Amino acid sequence: MAENQAIPSTISGPVCPESVDPHNSLGFTQLNQACWLGDLEEAQSLLEAGADPNSCNGMNHYTPLHSSSFKGHLAIVKLLIKWDADINAQEDRNGFTPLNSAIWNDHQDVALFLIKKKADLAICSNDGFSPLNTAVWVGNLVVVRNLVEKGADVNFANVDGFTPLHAAAKKGHLEIAGFLVKNGARLDALDRWGRDVIKVAEDNQNWHLVKFFEYLVNNH
């Protein structure tokens, strides 16, 4: 999964003084820029002046909530939710929702807040990564636990047949693997190349997980 680098860290360009929702030369609104840069005061002022909390940039439909979630600006995320920002909007480049954006960049506090606000746990990225797949991939056990407790499917497979347990096997996350197994993750699920989790762990030289999975299989 390619890292999302959809918005530059600094944004400049012409701004229309007649509107609070102009797009600069890169396609970003003033509100999106404020949310990306973490300028809470500016974001609040723009919203009070009538800026659209769901305004999108012109390149990949990044909303202000995507920007603030991607960068980990929790206060701005909370502000946007109060102003009815679309919590489940998907951008075009990777198909990320704000929740998946926050998890991919390991902004735990933002992710937990969006989960609490009932973000959809089943919306996947373009390559089929659900928020749970993503949380396992980056190795955040706290978010993994929270997602599973809220009903995320521990056996959901992406477009390559990769389940959360496959992701744990590939990345070497033993504690997460144990948690997933305790919550019903299947050891016999196969990816598109016919690999179970033991084979994935072997291919990535995660021998501690090979031993763990083999023990589970032999003592089932």
MDAnalysis code that builds the backbone (N, CA, C; Angstrom):
import MDAnalysis as mda
import numpy as np

u = mda.Universe.empty(660, n_residues=220, atom_resindex=np.repeat(np.arange(220), 3), trajectory=True)
u.add_TopologyAttr("name", ["N", "CA", "C"] * 220)
u.add_TopologyAttr("resid", np.arange(1, 221))
u.add_TopologyAttr("resname", ["MET", "ALA", "GLU", "ASN", "GLN", "ALA", "ILE", "PRO", "SER", "THR", "ILE", "SER", "GLY", "PRO", "VAL", "CYS", "PRO", "GLU", "SER", "VAL", "ASP", "PRO", "HIS", "ASN", "SER", "LEU", "GLY", "PHE", "THR", "GLN", "LEU", "ASN", "GLN", "ALA", "CYS", "TRP", "LEU", "GLY", "ASP", "LEU", "GLU", "GLU", "ALA", "GLN", "SER", "LEU", "LEU", "GLU", "ALA", "GLY", "ALA", "ASP", "PRO", "ASN", "SER", "CYS", "ASN", "GLY", "MET", "ASN", "HIS", "TYR", "THR", "PRO", "LEU", "HIS", "SER", "SER", "SER", "PHE", "LYS", "GLY", "HIS", "LEU", "ALA", "ILE", "VAL", "LYS", "LEU", "LEU", "ILE", "LYS", "TRP", "ASP", "ALA", "ASP", "ILE", "ASN", "ALA", "GLN", "GLU", "ASP", "ARG", "ASN", "GLY", "PHE", "THR", "PRO", "LEU", "ASN", "SER", "ALA", "ILE", "TRP", "ASN", "ASP", "HIS", "GLN", "ASP", "VAL", "ALA", "LEU", "PHE", "LEU", "ILE", "LYS", "LYS", "LYS", "ALA", "ASP", "LEU", "ALA", "ILE", "CYS", "SER", "ASN", "ASP", "GLY", "PHE", "SER", "PRO", "LEU", "ASN", "THR", "ALA", "VAL", "TRP", "VAL", "GLY", "ASN", "LEU", "VAL", "VAL", "VAL", "ARG", "ASN", "LEU", "VAL", "GLU", "LYS", "GLY", "ALA", "ASP", "VAL", "ASN", "PHE", "ALA", "ASN", "VAL", "ASP", "GLY", "PHE", "THR", "PRO", "LEU", "HIS", "ALA", "ALA", "ALA", "LYS", "LYS", "GLY", "HIS", "LEU", "GLU", "ILE", "ALA", "GLY", "PHE", "LEU", "VAL", "LYS", "ASN", "GLY", "ALA", "ARG", "LEU", "ASP", "ALA", "LEU", "ASP", "ARG", "TRP", "GLY", "ARG", "ASP", "VAL", "ILE", "LYS", "VAL", "ALA", "GLU", "ASP", "ASN", "GLN", "ASN", "TRP", "HIS", "LEU", "VAL", "LYS", "PHE", "PHE", "GLU", "TYR", "LEU", "VAL", "ASN", "ASN", "HIS"])
u.atoms.positions = np.array([
    [0.855, -1.182, 0.000],
    [0.000, 0.000, 0.000],
    [0.891, 1.232, 0.000],
    [0.769, 2.047, -0.973],
    [1.618, 3.224, -1.104],
    [1.245, 4.267, -0.068],
    [2.254, 4.872, 0.525],
    [1.979, 5.900, 1.529],
    [1.316, 7.093, 0.864],
    [0.269, 7.560, 1.499],
    [-0.476, 8.693, 0.946],
    [0.274, 9.983, 1.219],
    [0.695, 10.654, 0.152],
    [1.337, 11.963, 0.277],
    [0.579, 12.954, -0.599],
    [-0.728, 13.018, -0.395],
    [-1.596, 13.728, -1.323],
    [-1.491, 15.234, -1.214],
    [-1.066, 15.775, -0.064],
    [-1.079, 17.214, 0.137],
    [0.295, 17.689, 0.564],
    [0.833, 18.723, -0.061],
    [2.148, 19.222, 0.339],
    [2.100, 19.874, 1.704],
    [3.262, 19.936, 2.364],
    [3.302, 20.473, 3.725],
    [3.100, 21.979, 3.747],
    [3.362, 22.642, 2.662],
    [3.072, 24.070, 2.566],
    [2.285, 24.321, 1.307],
    [1.344, 25.219, 1.377],
    [0.451, 25.479, 0.260],
    [0.427, 26.967, 0.011],
    [0.610, 27.369, -1.215],
    [0.538, 28.780, -1.542],
    [-0.118, 28.930, -2.884],
    [-0.688, 30.104, -3.132],
    [-1.334, 30.328, -4.410],
    [-2.340, 31.435, -4.296],
    [-2.928, 31.835, -5.404],
    [-3.888, 32.929, -5.401],
    [-5.143, 32.595, -4.632],
    [-5.655, 33.537, -3.876],
    [-6.867, 33.354, -3.097],
    [-7.872, 34.430, -3.475],
    [-9.096, 34.014, -3.702],
    [-10.160, 34.943, -4.075],
    [-10.709, 35.624, -2.833],
    [-10.638, 36.929, -2.707],
    [-11.088, 37.604, -1.491],
    [-12.597, 37.615, -1.357],
    [-13.347, 37.314, -2.439],
    [-14.806, 37.380, -2.365],
    [-15.430, 36.155, -1.729],
    [-14.641, 35.114, -1.465],
    [-15.215, 33.861, -0.988],
    [-14.345, 33.253, 0.094],
    [-14.980, 32.525, 1.018],
    [-14.209, 31.799, 2.025],
    [-13.871, 30.408, 1.522],
    [-14.316, 30.031, 0.326],
    [-14.021, 28.731, -0.241],
    [-13.279, 28.809, -1.571],
    [-12.294, 29.702, -1.707],
    [-11.555, 29.732, -2.967],
    [-10.613, 28.540, -3.061],
    [-10.213, 28.185, -4.266],
    [-9.210, 27.160, -4.473],
    [-7.933, 27.831, -4.979],
    [-6.811, 27.511, -4.356],
    [-5.561, 28.096, -4.819],
    [-5.045, 27.323, -6.024],
    [-3.828, 27.611, -6.448],
    [-3.307, 27.028, -7.685],
    [-3.132, 25.520, -7.593],
    [-3.071, 24.991, -6.376],
    [-2.968, 23.548, -6.194],
    [-4.322, 22.907, -5.932],
    [-5.372, 23.709, -5.903],
    [-6.714, 23.172, -5.736],
    [-7.214, 23.103, -4.321],
    [-6.508, 23.710, -3.378],
    [-6.898, 23.613, -1.980],
    [-7.621, 24.864, -1.506],
    [-8.659, 24.641, -0.690],
    [-9.365, 25.766, -0.103],
    [-8.584, 26.297, 1.098],
    [-8.961, 27.493, 1.527],
    [-8.335, 28.060, 2.729],
    [-8.555, 27.158, 3.933],
    [-9.759, 26.587, 4.042],
    [-10.054, 25.719, 5.176],
    [-9.194, 24.462, 5.136],
    [-9.051, 23.872, 3.956],
    [-8.228, 22.672, 3.850],
    [-6.783, 22.972, 4.231],
    [-6.296, 24.128, 3.817],
    [-4.931, 24.521, 4.167],
    [-4.789, 24.686, 5.678],
    [-5.750, 25.360, 6.305],
    [-5.688, 25.551, 7.755],
    [-5.713, 24.217, 8.492],
    [-6.520, 23.300, 7.995],
    [-6.635, 21.983, 8.642],
    [-5.365, 21.168, 8.455],
    [-4.752, 21.277, 7.291],
    [-3.491, 20.574, 7.033],
    [-2.369, 21.105, 7.921],
    [-2.327, 22.431, 8.091],
    [-1.247, 23.054, 8.853],
    [-1.510, 23.065, 10.355],
    [-2.725, 22.688, 10.770],
    [-3.029, 22.650, 12.198],
    [-3.382, 23.989, 12.805],
    [-3.891, 24.891, 11.993],
    [-4.247, 26.234, 12.465],
    [-5.706, 26.232, 12.929],
    [-5.903, 25.911, 14.201],
    [-7.245, 25.780, 14.757],
    [-8.007, 27.095, 14.712],
    [-7.353, 28.187, 15.069],
    [-8.026, 29.495, 15.085],
    [-8.507, 29.885, 13.690],
    [-7.670, 29.666, 12.687],
    [-8.054, 29.994, 11.317],
    [-9.193, 29.101, 10.839],
    [-9.124, 27.817, 11.167],
    [-10.194, 26.898, 10.772],
    [-11.520, 27.326, 11.393],
    [-11.500, 27.682, 12.672],
    [-12.709, 28.132, 13.356],
    [-13.260, 29.394, 12.689],
    [-12.407, 30.336, 12.388],
    [-12.842, 31.590, 11.761],
    [-13.452, 31.344, 10.388],
    [-12.844, 30.487, 9.616],
    [-13.364, 30.196, 8.279],
    [-14.720, 29.500, 8.336],
    [-14.873, 28.574, 9.254],
    [-16.162, 27.894, 9.399],
    [-17.246, 28.874, 9.831],
    [-16.926, 29.752, 10.761],
    [-17.901, 30.736, 11.221],
    [-18.258, 31.723, 10.119],
    [-17.343, 31.917, 9.168],
    [-17.592, 32.822, 8.038],
    [-18.334, 32.137, 6.894],
    [-18.607, 30.842, 7.066],
    [-19.393, 30.134, 6.059],
    [-18.646, 29.152, 5.203],
    [-17.402, 28.822, 5.533],
    [-16.643, 27.848, 4.751],
    [-17.316, 26.477, 4.835],
    [-17.277, 25.760, 3.735],
    [-17.889, 24.436, 3.655],
    [-16.978, 23.418, 4.328],
    [-17.436, 22.748, 5.406],
    [-16.580, 21.773, 6.089],
    [-16.274, 20.547, 5.239],
    [-17.018, 20.386, 4.134],
    [-16.790, 19.245, 3.251],
    [-16.219, 19.653, 1.893],
    [-15.654, 20.860, 1.828],
    [-15.042, 21.301, 0.575],
    [-13.881, 20.377, 0.219],
    [-13.778, 20.058, -1.068],
    [-12.732, 19.143, -1.532],
    [-11.692, 19.890, -2.350],
    [-10.475, 19.359, -2.333],
    [-9.491, 19.927, -3.231],
    [-9.764, 19.436, -4.649],
    [-9.093, 20.008, -5.607],
    [-9.389, 19.702, -7.002],
    [-8.633, 18.520, -7.564],
    [-7.730, 17.926, -6.783],
    [-6.891, 16.859, -7.313],
    [-7.381, 15.470, -6.931],
    [-7.770, 15.291, -5.682],
    [-8.116, 13.931, -5.239],
    [-9.256, 13.899, -4.226],
    [-10.034, 14.971, -4.173],
    [-11.192, 15.049, -3.277],
    [-10.813, 14.866, -1.810],
    [-9.711, 15.474, -1.432],
    [-9.319, 15.525, -0.032],
    [-10.160, 16.574, 0.670],
    [-10.859, 16.184, 1.734],
    [-11.655, 17.114, 2.517],
    [-10.818, 17.673, 3.664],
    [-11.303, 18.738, 4.310],
    [-10.592, 19.233, 5.496],
    [-10.417, 18.159, 6.575],
    [-11.399, 17.258, 6.693],
    [-11.283, 16.203, 7.698],
    [-10.193, 15.201, 7.320],
    [-10.021, 14.943, 6.035],
    [-8.891, 14.123, 5.604],
    [-7.575, 14.789, 6.008],
    [-7.473, 16.077, 5.734],
    [-6.220, 16.794, 6.012],
    [-5.862, 16.753, 7.490],
    [-6.831, 17.067, 8.335],
    [-6.553, 17.109, 9.773],
    [-6.327, 15.710, 10.345],
    [-7.016, 14.714, 9.800],
    [-6.813, 13.337, 10.268],
    [-5.458, 12.806, 9.828],
    [-5.091, 13.082, 8.588],
    [-3.805, 12.649, 8.042],
    [-2.640, 13.227, 8.827],
    [-2.790, 14.487, 9.273],
    [-1.723, 15.165, 10.005],
    [-1.816, 14.993, 11.521],
    [-2.934, 14.453, 12.016],
    [-3.054, 14.188, 13.439],
    [-3.470, 15.367, 14.284],
    [-4.216, 16.308, 13.699],
    [-4.649, 17.494, 14.436],
    [-6.012, 17.229, 15.088],
    [-5.981, 16.630, 16.277],
    [-7.199, 16.169, 16.935],
    [-8.183, 17.297, 17.208],
    [-7.713, 18.438, 17.681],
    [-8.624, 19.541, 17.997],
    [-9.394, 19.986, 16.757],
    [-8.724, 20.005, 15.625],
    [-9.401, 20.409, 14.389],
    [-10.353, 19.317, 13.929],
    [-9.971, 18.065, 14.094],
    [-10.881, 16.953, 13.771],
    [-12.173, 17.093, 14.570],
    [-12.047, 17.362, 15.864],
    [-13.228, 17.529, 16.713],
    [-14.064, 18.728, 16.254],
    [-13.407, 19.800, 15.892],
    [-14.108, 20.991, 15.404],
    [-14.905, 20.659, 14.146],
    [-14.296, 19.997, 13.196],
    [-14.958, 19.682, 11.934],
    [-16.157, 18.759, 12.133],
    [-16.019, 17.796, 13.028],
    [-17.139, 16.901, 13.315],
    [-18.316, 17.694, 13.890],
    [-18.025, 18.671, 14.734],
    [-19.098, 19.521, 15.270],
    [-19.799, 20.296, 14.159],
    [-19.069, 20.589, 13.091],
    [-19.630, 21.323, 11.963],
    [-20.125, 20.380, 10.865],
    [-20.409, 19.143, 11.256],
    [-21.026, 18.153, 10.347],
    [-20.152, 17.777, 9.160],
    [-18.859, 17.705, 9.362],
    [-17.986, 17.174, 8.317],
    [-18.314, 15.705, 8.087],
    [-18.211, 15.267, 6.839],
    [-18.525, 13.884, 6.474],
    [-17.442, 12.957, 7.003],
    [-17.778, 12.177, 8.019],
    [-16.795, 11.326, 8.686],
    [-16.358, 10.159, 7.819],
    [-17.168, 9.825, 6.792],
    [-16.866, 8.666, 5.956],
    [-16.488, 9.022, 4.520],
    [-16.144, 10.280, 4.273],
    [-15.755, 10.686, 2.918],
    [-14.512, 9.921, 2.480],
    [-14.466, 9.547, 1.191],
    [-13.309, 8.859, 0.639],
    [-12.595, 9.748, -0.375],
    [-11.282, 9.856, -0.211],
    [-10.506, 10.577, -1.217],
    [-10.196, 9.627, -2.371],
    [-9.768, 10.197, -3.501],
    [-9.635, 9.415, -4.725],
    [-8.309, 8.682, -4.861],
    [-7.243, 9.237, -4.327],
    [-5.925, 8.675, -4.606],
    [-5.772, 7.268, -4.047],
    [-6.063, 7.100, -2.755],
    [-5.957, 5.791, -2.104],
    [-7.293, 5.242, -1.628],
    [-8.339, 6.053, -1.732],
    [-9.631, 5.602, -1.244],
    [-9.752, 5.631, 0.261],
    [-8.894, 6.396, 0.928],
    [-8.922, 6.462, 2.382],
    [-10.082, 7.321, 2.874],
    [-10.697, 6.867, 3.957],
    [-11.565, 7.718, 4.762],
    [-10.675, 8.470, 5.755],
    [-11.220, 9.454, 6.463],
    [-10.421, 10.087, 7.520],
    [-9.906, 9.073, 8.548],
    [-10.725, 8.064, 8.875],
    [-10.289, 7.054, 9.843],
    [-9.082, 6.281, 9.325],
    [-9.165, 5.798, 8.101],
    [-8.037, 5.047, 7.544],
    [-6.799, 5.934, 7.416],
    [-6.999, 7.216, 7.091],
    [-5.875, 8.153, 7.008],
    [-5.184, 8.289, 8.360],
    [-5.980, 8.444, 9.412],
    [-5.413, 8.600, 10.753],
    [-4.670, 7.341, 11.178],
    [-5.246, 6.171, 10.899],
    [-4.606, 4.916, 11.304],
    [-3.309, 4.698, 10.531],
    [-3.349, 4.930, 9.220],
    [-2.158, 4.717, 8.392],
    [-0.983, 5.561, 8.872],
    [-1.269, 6.757, 9.368],
    [-0.216, 7.642, 9.864],
    [-0.011, 7.529, 11.367],
    [-0.654, 6.523, 11.966],
    [-0.483, 6.171, 13.382],
    [-0.834, 7.310, 14.331],
    [-1.904, 8.024, 13.997],
    [-2.432, 9.048, 14.901],
    [-3.528, 8.406, 15.748],
    [-3.093, 7.753, 16.807],
    [-3.983, 6.935, 17.619],
    [-5.137, 7.734, 18.214],
    [-4.848, 8.918, 18.737],
    [-5.898, 9.696, 19.389],
    [-6.983, 10.095, 18.394],
    [-6.589, 10.450, 17.185],
    [-7.567, 10.808, 16.159],
    [-8.381, 9.577, 15.766],
    [-7.705, 8.460, 15.567],
    [-8.402, 7.234, 15.182],
    [-9.436, 6.827, 16.230],
    [-9.056, 6.857, 17.488],
    [-9.985, 6.453, 18.547],
    [-11.177, 7.407, 18.622],
    [-10.936, 8.677, 18.400],
    [-12.036, 9.643, 18.414],
    [-13.005, 9.365, 17.264],
    [-12.496, 9.115, 16.071],
    [-13.358, 8.850, 14.915],
    [-14.137, 7.551, 15.088],
    [-13.505, 6.556, 15.697],
    [-14.219, 5.308, 15.989],
    [-15.349, 5.583, 16.974],
    [-15.061, 6.364, 17.999],
    [-16.079, 6.721, 18.995],
    [-17.245, 7.449, 18.347],
    [-16.948, 8.247, 17.322],
    [-17.988, 8.999, 16.618],
    [-18.667, 8.167, 15.530],
    [-18.430, 6.855, 15.571],
    [-19.117, 5.886, 14.708],
    [-18.730, 5.992, 13.229],
    [-17.452, 6.232, 12.984],
    [-16.961, 6.118, 11.611],
    [-17.199, 4.697, 11.124],
    [-17.486, 4.556, 9.845],
    [-17.767, 3.239, 9.263],
    [-16.478, 2.405, 9.269],
    [-16.534, 1.233, 9.916],
    [-15.357, 0.382, 10.053],
    [-15.153, -0.538, 8.865],
    [-16.096, -0.539, 7.926],
    [-16.036, -1.472, 6.803],
    [-15.600, -0.828, 5.495],
    [-15.463, 0.493, 5.455],
    [-15.061, 1.154, 4.213],
    [-13.565, 0.933, 3.993],
    [-13.240, 0.402, 2.811],
    [-11.856, 0.029, 2.517],
    [-11.187, 1.026, 1.591],
    [-9.883, 1.005, 1.592],
    [-9.099, 1.787, 0.647],
    [-9.190, 1.134, -0.732],
    [-8.579, 1.756, -1.721],
    [-8.651, 1.233, -3.082],
    [-8.029, -0.144, -3.227],
    [-7.058, -0.460, -2.369],
    [-6.458, -1.791, -2.426],
    [-7.080, -2.748, -1.413],
    [-8.236, -2.355, -0.888],
    [-9.013, -3.271, -0.056],
    [-8.615, -3.328, 1.399],
    [-7.846, -2.358, 1.875],
    [-7.476, -2.348, 3.283],
    [-8.583, -1.698, 4.101],
    [-9.188, -2.487, 4.990],
    [-10.137, -1.943, 5.950],
    [-9.352, -1.229, 7.047],
    [-10.022, -0.434, 7.871],
    [-9.305, 0.175, 8.998],
    [-8.580, -0.853, 9.865],
    [-9.171, -2.053, 10.040],
    [-8.504, -3.076, 10.851],
    [-7.255, -3.590, 10.148],
    [-7.350, -3.890, 8.860],
    [-6.154, -4.304, 8.123],
    [-5.033, -3.277, 8.285],
    [-5.410, -2.003, 8.165],
    [-4.417, -0.935, 8.264],
    [-3.814, -0.867, 9.664],
    [-4.650, -0.974, 10.691],
    [-4.155, -0.908, 12.069],
    [-3.197, -2.056, 12.370],
    [-3.503, -3.233, 11.855],
    [-2.599, -4.373, 12.035],
    [-1.288, -4.113, 11.298],
    [-1.390, -3.616, 10.078],
    [-0.205, -3.364, 9.260],
    [0.775, -2.417, 9.959],
    [0.239, -1.338, 10.552],
    [1.132, -0.370, 11.215],
    [1.503, -0.805, 12.627],
    [0.827, -1.838, 13.146],
    [1.205, -2.403, 14.434],
    [0.656, -1.690, 15.650],
    [-0.520, -1.098, 15.531],
    [-1.101, -0.389, 16.675],
    [-2.139, -1.272, 17.364],
    [-1.722, -1.930, 18.421],
    [-2.591, -2.870, 19.130],
    [-3.785, -2.166, 19.779],
    [-3.586, -0.963, 20.282],
    [-4.684, -0.236, 20.924],
    [-5.818, 0.006, 19.927],
    [-5.476, 0.456, 18.736],
    [-6.500, 0.686, 17.720],
    [-7.099, -0.637, 17.258],
    [-6.267, -1.665, 17.095],
    [-6.772, -2.990, 16.718],
    [-7.819, -3.458, 17.726],
    [-7.501, -3.385, 19.002],
    [-8.443, -3.808, 20.040],
    [-9.755, -3.025, 19.950],
    [-9.630, -1.718, 19.787],
    [-10.814, -0.872, 19.739],
    [-11.687, -1.213, 18.546],
    [-11.081, -1.436, 17.404],
    [-11.841, -1.770, 16.200],
    [-12.554, -3.105, 16.360],
    [-11.860, -4.097, 16.894],
    [-12.472, -5.418, 17.077],
    [-13.608, -5.344, 18.093],
    [-13.400, -4.605, 19.167],
    [-14.456, -4.440, 20.173],
    [-15.686, -3.766, 19.591],
    [-15.489, -2.921, 18.568],
    [-16.611, -2.232, 17.927],
    [-17.203, -3.030, 16.769],
    [-16.695, -4.241, 16.546],
    [-17.311, -5.117, 15.565],
    [-16.593, -5.285, 14.250],
    [-15.358, -4.815, 14.121],
    [-14.621, -4.995, 12.870],
    [-14.403, -6.480, 12.596],
    [-14.483, -6.868, 11.337],
    [-14.376, -8.262, 10.918],
    [-12.912, -8.705, 10.939],
    [-12.579, -9.648, 11.820],
    [-11.187, -10.083, 11.953],
    [-10.745, -10.956, 10.790],
    [-11.676, -11.427, 9.969],
    [-11.318, -12.268, 8.833],
    [-11.560, -11.589, 7.490],
    [-11.751, -10.281, 7.501],
    [-11.967, -9.573, 6.243],
    [-10.694, -9.627, 5.400],
    [-10.841, -9.984, 4.130],
    [-9.690, -10.093, 3.234],
    [-9.697, -8.962, 2.210],
    [-8.522, -8.414, 1.929],
    [-8.442, -7.353, 0.931],
    [-8.434, -7.958, -0.474],
    [-8.139, -7.159, -1.493],
    [-8.229, -7.616, -2.879],
    [-7.237, -8.738, -3.179],
    [-6.200, -8.880, -2.370],
    [-5.226, -9.959, -2.549],
    [-5.472, -11.122, -1.597],
    [-6.627, -11.120, -0.934],
    [-6.931, -12.187, 0.006],
    [-6.209, -12.050, 1.330],
    [-5.601, -10.900, 1.565],
    [-4.844, -10.653, 2.784],
    [-5.802, -10.318, 3.919],
    [-5.809, -11.140, 4.948],
    [-6.608, -10.882, 6.138],
    [-5.757, -10.109, 7.150],
    [-6.381, -9.599, 8.206],
    [-5.578, -8.970, 9.255],
    [-4.484, -9.890, 9.804],
    [-4.778, -11.198, 9.904],
    [-3.773, -12.121, 10.423],
    [-2.617, -12.304, 9.424],
    [-2.916, -12.284, 8.130],
    [-1.844, -12.274, 7.132],
    [-0.951, -11.043, 7.327],
    [-1.591, -9.893, 7.563],
    [-0.835, -8.659, 7.754],
    [0.078, -8.761, 8.980],
    [-0.450, -9.331, 10.060],
    [0.362, -9.511, 11.266],
    [1.529, -10.450, 10.995],
    [1.270, -11.505, 10.206],
    [2.327, -12.468, 9.862],
    [3.423, -11.807, 9.032],
    [3.030, -10.969, 8.094],
    [4.007, -10.299, 7.228],
    [4.845, -9.288, 7.999],
    [4.193, -8.532, 8.888],
    [4.886, -7.450, 9.595],
    [5.545, -7.902, 10.901],
    [5.259, -9.130, 11.341],
    [5.913, -9.651, 12.533],
    [5.307, -9.236, 13.844],
    [4.009, -8.923, 13.856],
    [3.364, -8.418, 15.065],
    [2.769, -9.579, 15.870],
    [3.554, -10.144, 16.759],
    [3.154, -11.322, 17.516],
    [1.980, -11.051, 18.449],
    [2.045, -9.985, 19.219],
    [0.975, -9.707, 20.181],
    [-0.351, -9.458, 19.469],
    [-0.300, -8.755, 18.350],
    [-1.518, -8.515, 17.576],
    [-2.041, -9.821, 17.005],
    [-1.145, -10.670, 16.527],
    [-1.561, -11.972, 15.997],
    [-2.290, -12.777, 17.069],
    [-1.744, -12.797, 18.268],
    [-2.390, -13.526, 19.357],
    [-3.762, -12.975, 19.675],
    [-3.876, -11.669, 19.679],
    [-5.177, -11.046, 19.939],
    [-6.186, -11.417, 18.855],
    [-5.765, -11.379, 17.600],
    [-6.674, -11.710, 16.499],
    [-7.133, -13.162, 16.578],
    [-6.211, -14.062, 16.875],
    [-6.574, -15.483, 16.987],
    [-7.582, -15.688, 18.112],
    [-7.362, -15.032, 19.241],
    [-8.302, -15.144, 20.366],
    [-9.686, -14.630, 19.999],
    [-9.738, -13.755, 19.013],
    [-11.018, -13.175, 18.605],
    [-11.538, -13.753, 17.291],
    [-11.072, -14.961, 16.957],
    [-11.677, -15.696, 15.850],
    [-10.979, -15.641, 14.516],
    [-9.779, -15.061, 14.436],
    [-9.069, -15.022, 13.158],
    [-8.695, -16.437, 12.728],
    [-8.877, -16.720, 11.448],
    [-8.636, -18.055, 10.915],
    [-7.180, -18.243, 10.509],
    [-6.622, -19.381, 10.916],
    [-5.248, -19.709, 10.554],
    [-5.156, -20.290, 9.145],
    [-6.268, -20.798, 8.627],
    [-6.240, -21.500, 7.342],
    [-6.649, -20.634, 6.160],
    [-6.904, -19.353, 6.355],
    [-7.261, -18.473, 5.247],
    [-6.081, -18.357, 4.288],
    [-6.376, -18.356, 2.981],
    [-5.332, -18.289, 1.955],
    [-5.423, -16.984, 1.181],
    [-4.264, -16.399, 0.874],
    [-4.256, -15.210, 0.031],
    [-4.324, -15.625, -1.438],
    [-4.244, -14.677, -2.348],
    [-4.419, -14.982, -3.768],
    [-3.315, -15.872, -4.319],
    [-2.203, -15.964, -3.591],
    [-1.097, -16.822, -4.011],
    [-1.129, -18.172, -3.289],
    [-2.216, -18.425, -2.568],
    [-2.383, -19.701, -1.885],
    [-1.594, -19.835, -0.602],
    [-1.200, -18.731, -0.010],
    [-0.392, -18.785, 1.202],
    [-1.251, -18.644, 2.457],
    [-1.022, -19.504, 3.418],
    [-1.638, -19.302, 4.721],
    [-0.717, -18.417, 5.549],
    [-1.096, -18.166, 6.803],
    [-0.313, -17.221, 7.615],
    [1.068, -17.764, 7.956],
    [1.191, -19.092, 8.057],
    [2.509, -19.674, 8.329],
    [3.454, -19.397, 7.169],
    [2.973, -19.590, 5.958],
    [3.807, -19.353, 4.781],
    [4.189, -17.884, 4.657],
    [3.256, -16.991, 4.952],
    [3.568, -15.557, 4.901],
    [4.638, -15.209, 5.931],
    [4.510, -15.759, 7.132],
    [5.519, -15.516, 8.173],
    [6.876, -16.071, 7.746],
    [6.878, -17.249, 7.133],
    [8.133, -17.841, 6.644],
    [8.764, -16.959, 5.569],
    [7.960, -16.513, 4.617],
    [8.475, -15.704, 3.514],
    [9.120, -14.412, 4.002],
    [8.665, -13.930, 5.157],
    [9.196, -12.682, 5.705],
    [10.143, -12.910, 6.886],
    [10.539, -14.181, 7.065],
    [11.505, -14.569, 8.088],
    [11.091, -14.151, 9.497],
    [9.802, -14.181, 9.739],
    [9.284, -13.901, 11.080],
    [9.116, -15.231, 11.808],
    [10.246, -15.791, 12.229],
    [10.253, -17.152, 12.748],
    [9.504, -17.272, 14.072],
    [9.455, -16.208, 14.842],
    [8.692, -16.249, 16.097],
    [7.209, -16.467, 15.810],
    [6.733, -15.914, 14.702],
    [5.336, -16.123, 14.334],
    [5.120, -17.484, 13.702],
    [6.109, -17.978, 12.968],
    [6.010, -19.342, 12.425],
    [5.827, -20.331, 13.568],
    [6.650, -20.205, 14.600],
    [6.540, -21.104, 15.763],
    [5.190, -20.957, 16.451],
    [4.742, -19.732, 16.577],
    [3.454, -19.476, 17.227],
    [2.308, -20.113, 16.451],
    [2.256, -19.879, 15.146],
    [1.178, -20.434, 14.334],
    [1.246, -21.968, 14.288],
    [2.445, -22.522, 14.173],
    [2.588, -23.977, 14.137],
    [2.130, -24.603, 15.451],
    [2.440, -23.952, 16.541],
    [1.981, -24.451, 17.849],
    [0.458, -24.475, 17.896],
    [-0.171, -23.400, 17.412],
    [-1.634, -23.346, 17.417],
    [-2.241, -24.440, 16.547],
    [-1.660, -24.647, 15.362],
    [-2.177, -25.665, 14.445],
    [-2.017, -27.064, 15.047],
    [-0.880, -27.319, 15.641],
    [-0.588, -28.657, 16.185],
    [-1.333, -28.952, 17.472],
    [-1.842, -27.915, 18.121],
    [-2.544, -28.123, 19.390],
    [-4.010, -27.722, 19.314],
    [-4.508, -27.656, 18.074],
    [-5.921, -27.264, 17.883],
    [-6.848, -28.416, 18.268],
])
